[in-house]
Amino acid sequence: MTIHDIPREAVDERPAGYREPGEQATILQDVLAAGGVDLGEYDRDIIHWVSYWDWSTIAVIASWVARAAASRQPTPPIALPGRFDATPAEVDQHLRRVLAEGQVLLYQQAIGRAAVAEAAQDMRLDADPESPDVHGWNAASDFLDPDKGGNTYPSQLQCSQHDGFGPCPGAPRCTPAESVKETV
């Protein structure tokens, strides 16, 4: 079995188990991305539809893709951004090459959650306790703070190719800017 418990060899018996549709969709996206398959919007619609099928069918389909990809000639290694000197745009482009779109959004949301929680904490600490507005400042901080019931940010995938880091209308199929292509 592989990392997602999909068969690595020809399947002679029905794979056992159960996965939630969301997990099955992620597995299919991961296997297709690892196989070098570029996904369009309709491809993702079909992945969503297929993800509601039973696990045994999903496991076999994922196995086909993984085995086909494993039989291809390996692609040359890509230059990875340096750990300490990579620009945010280089990191963004690298993550889009190696992760499914949903995983990149979860990564961005984890960073966003920490940043917003820290900013809300700073807001609480900076509020003058003697000010008549201190309760308003604290309420505003709590409203934003994801640890106190605030929203998750960013709410949609951000992309280095749109106004610095703006919402990505074509994710994950954006065309890197020439400056990013040269440095990656």
N, C-alpha and C positions, 0 to 999 in steps of 0.2 A: 504494500500500500504506500501511497505518497502522502505528502503533508495533509491533504484533504481527504484521506482515506478513499482515494479512487484507485481502481486496479491499474497496475503498471504493465500487465501482460494480457493476452487474449482472455476474454471473459467466458467461462464455461458454465458458471452458476450465477443465479440472480444475487446481486450484492444486497446484503442485509443492512438495516439501519433506517434512520429517519433524520431529516434535516428540515428546519423551518424554511419556507420559501425565500426569505431574505438571505439566509446563509447559502442556500443553493444558488441564488443569483450571483452572490459574491464569488462562490467557487467557480461558476461558469465564466464570469468576467476575468478572474485571476488566471484560469487555465488558458483562456483565449489570449489574454495579454501576454502571458509567458510564451505562448506559441507564436507571438508576433502578429496576431490578427488585429487589424485596425477596425474599430467598431463605429458605426454610424448610429443615428438616432433610431432607425427602424431595427437595426441589430439589437440595440438595448431594449426596445419594446418586445422583441421576440424572446430575449433572455428573461425578461420579466414574466412573460406568458409561460414559457417553458419551466420557469422556477417553481411553478405550482404542480408540476408533474411529480410522480413518486420518486423517492431517492434512488431506487435501483435504476431507473431510466436515466436520471441526471448523472449518476456515477459512471454509467457506460458511455454516455455522450462525452463527458469530461475525459474519460479514459481514452477515447478515440483521438481527441484533440491532443492530449498530452503525449500519447504514443506517436502520433504523426509528427508533432513538433520535435520529439526526441530523435526521430529518424533523419531529420534534416541536418545538413552540415552546420556546425556551430557558427554563429555570427562572430565577427571579430569583436574583441572587447571594446567597450566605449570608455572614453576618458571620463573618469569620475571627478566631480568638483572636489577641490581640496577641503579637508575638514575645517580648517581655520580661515581659509581665504576665499571661500566660495561666496559669490554674490547671491542675494535672495532669488534673483532671476535664474541663476544656474541651478540652485537647489530645486526651485519650482520645476524647471525643465527635466531634471533628473528624476524627481518623484513621479512625474507624469509618464516617464518611460518605463518605470519599474512597478508602478502601482495602478490599480483600477481607480477610476475617477472617484468612486465613493470613499475609498480609503484615503485619497488625497484630501478630500473634504473633511473627513474625521481627523486627520492630522492637523489641518488648518484650524479646526474647531478646538482641538486640545490646546493649541498655542493661544488661540483667541480667548478661550475660557480663562487661562492663567493670566493673560494680559488684562482682561476686563476685571477680574477679581482683584488683581493688584491695584489697578486704577481706582476701583471702588473703595478699597481699603485706604489708599492715600487720601481720597476725598473725605473719608470719615476722620482720619487723623488730622487733616488740615482744617477741619471745621472748628471754629472758635467756640469752645464750650460755653462761653459767656454770651454768645450772640443769640438773639431771639430766633434766628433762622437755623440754629444747629439741628433742630428736629427735621426740618425740611431737607437739609443737606444729607442727613443720615438716611432719611426715607428715599431720597433720590439715589443714594449709593446702594441701598438694599434693592431698589427697583432694577438697577443695572446688573448687580452682582449675580453671576450665575450660581454661586454657592448659596445664595439666599432667594432663589426662585426667579432670577432674571433669565433672559433669553440666552441661547447659545449663539455665539458669534464666531465667524461669519455665518450668516444664514444660507449663503450659497457659495459655491466654489469660486475662489479668487484666482486670478491668472496674472502672471507677470507681463503678459502681452497687451493688457488693456489698461491704459492710464496708470502705469506704475503697477499697482495691484488692484485691479477692479474686477467686478463680476465678470465671469467668463461666459460669453454668449455661445461660444462654439466648443466648450469643453467636451472631451479632452483633445479635440482635433485642431487646436490653434496652431498657426504657423509661427514658429519662433522668429523674432526679429533678427536681422542680420548680425547685430552685435552679440546676441546670445548664441547664434550658430557658431560664430568664430571663437568664442571663449569656452564653449562646452566641449 
